[in-house]
Amino acid sequence: MRIFFTLLCIFLHVVAANANANADEALIFEDSILPIFKAKCAGCHFGENPKGGLDLSRRGNIVRGGKSGPAIRISAAESSLLFDVTRSGKMPLQGEAK
């Protein structure tokens, strides 16, 4: 869980720094963050009908967010919804997904 949270923080800061990420930032997402999202979040937040409308499978979808609004705040990633729910331990959910 600590590694998930740490990498999420890095990702949020990278995305917040530049919404139109360059190739290096895309590699950070593809190589470091996406595998964690696949392991911890895919059961609920990937696919055609992600819970809460939040699809974590692509960087652009994360910025766009879901039914609760944007998942990250470009100007203040550390106060974003995604940051808050992972820091608080509300996500990722434990147990059975979808």
N, C-alpha and C positions, 0 to 999 in steps of 0.2 A: 504494500500500500504506500509506503514512504517513497519508493522509486516512482510509482505512478504519479504521486502528487508532485514530486520534484520535476519530472519530465513535463508534466502538464504546465507547471509554472514557467519552465523554459519556453515551451510552445506558445503560451499566452503572450509572453513578452516579445517573442519573435513576430507573431502575428500583429500584435498591437503596434510594434515599431513600424510596420509597413504592410498595409492591407493588400497591396499588390506585390506580393512576395517575389523575390528573385529566385534564381535556381538554387542557391545555397540554402535559402529558407525552405524551399520546397523539399530539398533533401532531408532537412531536419525533420519535417513532418513525416515524409515517407519512410525514413529509416528509423526514427526514434519514437515518434508519437503514435503513428498509425498502428504499429504492432501492439502497443499497449491498449489502444482503443479497441482493436480487434479482440484482444484477450479479455478485457474487462467490461467493454461497453457494447460489443456487437450484438449480443443477444437481444438487447432492447432498442439500441439506437443506430442500427444499420438496416438497410433494406427498404422495401417499398412503403411500409407503414411504421416508421420508427415511433416509439413512445414519445408523447408530448410534441410530436412533429420535429424532434431534434435528431437530425441525421449527422452522426459524427464520422462518417466514412470519407468525407472530403473537406478540405480546408474551407472552401467557400461556403459550404453548408453550416459549418461551425460559426462562422462570422454572421451569417444570416440568422441562425438560431431556430427556435421552435415556437410553440404556443405561448411560452412564458417570456418570449422576447429574444433578443440577441444573446447568444451563449457567451460571447466575450464583448467587452467594451474596448474599442480600439484605443481610446484615449486613456484608459485606466484598467488594464487587464487584471490587476490584482483585486479589483472590486467587481469583477464580472460574475455572472451567474454560475458559469462552469467552475470558476475558481472557488466560489463560495460553497457550492454543493460538494465538491471534492474535499475541500479543507475541513468542512464540518463533519464529514463522514457519511453524509446522506447518500452519496454516490461514490463508487459503484455499489449497487445493491448486492447484498449477499444472498446466496441461495439460487433458486431457479429463475432463469430469465425467460421472458416471453413464453 
